[in-house]
Amino acid sequence: MRVLKRATALAATAAVLAATGAQAPAFAATALINGDFERVTATGQPEGWGPWKPAGNGVISLAEGPDGSRALQLLNDSTDDRTAVGQRIDNPDPSRVRYFRVSVDVKAENISGYAAAVRVQYVNGGVPLTLAARTSGTHDWRQVTEYVAAPAGTTQLSIEPMLDSAKGRYLIDNLEIAAVDAAGVVTASAQPTGEVELSWNFAGLTPHRYEIHRGSAADFVPGPATLLRTLTGFTQAEDATAQPSASYFYKVVALDPAGAQLGVTVPGAVTLPATFADDQRTTVLSATGLGHDVRVAWRLAAGTTGPVTLWGDQQDLSDSDLRKARALGVFATTADGVTLAPNQRKGSKHYALTDAAGTVLATASPAGLAHPRSEATKDRLKDARKAIKDGTPKLLWEALLARVAAGPTGTGYAAWCQHGAEAAFAYQVTGDVAYAARASRRSPSPSGNCRT
């Protein structure tokens, strides 16, 4: 069943390339023995793979794979444990840099620590290693494809699925590695909250920038109508414009400095969930002056019970004292704001939002419309330090510091961008160099970093 699934997928890709006139990447057959971990020795270990346990009490065994057959399972109880299996393959041409495609299905359960990944070491190549398909946390089965470059002089590649100085349960299946010519691949992963995380890799090319395209069919031709964005210096991005239940195909176009096309990835497909999870942790309220009117907008924390009531007062409401405030309107939880004319504001200069129980959810005061990336000047930072002493700003500030302390929520582009930006802001406000250090941390994915 497993071989038929993989053959069907390859045949579909070939059909798409033929229909579009694109040149298929030159993939060799996988060089690994028992990369699907179906064959087992008399001792219950995967045939063709040597165990590696230099420290700790990790367990190497077999478990159920994504299609119900066998998969490799690595279990560590402590971050002191180091557990892996390994296999070496020959490099067909050590005289030059060679590119290899690494494809694998992985699943993670409560993984934390240094590395849950497929380590690739280059024997006699002078470069120590690459960590491919690195993951952490908890997630269901996902398919990952990456490219690695073996330096000239590499005689063999050591392929090592590993849970190294990390704890948790790591499952690996359908591991393939093959020598390739110049090629590109894009991976699209739908998130429960509705975003699509994208990562891509081109082997044998040195692109200057990338165009991200989205279409409704696998054979769509990238053009102005399908362009989502252009990026320089990144090989990961996020599409936050996807719709529930929609199916999309993504392609990334590699360009040289003059804008000439170097290559196009094969399409990456994704289907979004029917409903998106709401991960909003804190209710946010804003008041923006629009000429004579004021736009009061909000985003409710997940699970907020309605209806919600908007209050206004001439006095600051950051202390949540609404005894003199006036009710300006009652709204369903599906509402996200209201524009108030002067006669609707009833003289109000400050605003608060309460839930059905009368609990103050957030407060705000009007601000002029400004560019969202205004420079963090000394005066603005001074205002921020003053604002976070009381009320909703204080709660939001404490929540931000808690997120920074907890670290990124994943290994993808979006998670590390948010973490870096929030850590950098915490450093600007507090001057604590520990936050600066967190802001400059690199993602576990070599291409998953965000400039902050």
Secondary structure, DSSP 8 states (H G I E B T S, - for coil): -HHHHHHHHHHHHHHHHHHHT-----B-----SSTT---B-TTSSBTT-EEEEEES--EEEEEE-TTSSEEEEEEESSTT-EEEEEEEEE-S-TTS-EEEEEEEEEEEEEEEEEEEEEEEEEETSS--EEEEEEEEEEEEEEEEEEEEEE-TT--EEEEEEEEEEEEEEEEEEEEEEEEESSEEEEEEEE-TTS-EEEEEEEES---SEEEEEEESSTT----TTTEEEEESS-SEEEE----TT-EEEEEEEEE-TTS-EEEE-B-EEEE--SS------S-EEEEEEETTEEEEEEE--TT--S-EEEEEESS--TT---TT-EEEEEE-TT--EEEE-HHHHTT--EEEEE-TT--EEEEE-EE----TT----HHHHHHHHHHTTSHHHHHHHHHHHHHHHH--SSSSHHHHHHHHHHHHHHHHHH--HHHHHHHT---SSTT-----
